[in-house]
Amino acid sequence: VFNSTELKDIEYVRSLYCNKLEFLRFDSSVGTFVGFTELGVKNAARLNKDQRLLAAAKAQRGKYCQPNVGNWYKTALTKSAPPTVRLRSTTPLSSHHPAMLVCSVYDFYPKQI
């Protein structure tokens, strides 16, 4: 997760999923493994006891993210796509209002806009 090329603004997140359910996550802003299920909590406790593994996970932000963020920044954060806007009037099914204006926006990037 990043919003600039500065290491202080980069967050390294590694999530593990099973059957589409996140059960374990390492987040560099927290600095430890966090479990979200019974299995995840047990594994987080085990992994957080291993200081060498914890140090390696913390180092990933500088080792993996920092050398690559410049490329990601150029290809992702500097790009945009104009939206397609559709404006229409409709009659609500169960409302006291005679009409409702609906604005739909599609196909834009980045999606956080």
CORFENCOR-V68686 format. One record per helix or strand of 2 or more residues. SS is the DSSP state (H for helix, E for strand). FROM is the first residue (numbers start at 1). LEN is the number of residues. Records with the same first field share a line. If there is no record, write none. Layout:
SS = FROM-LEN / FROM-LEN
This chain:
H = 7-3 / 38-12 / 51-27
E = 13-6 / 21-7 / 32-4 / 84-7 / 100-7
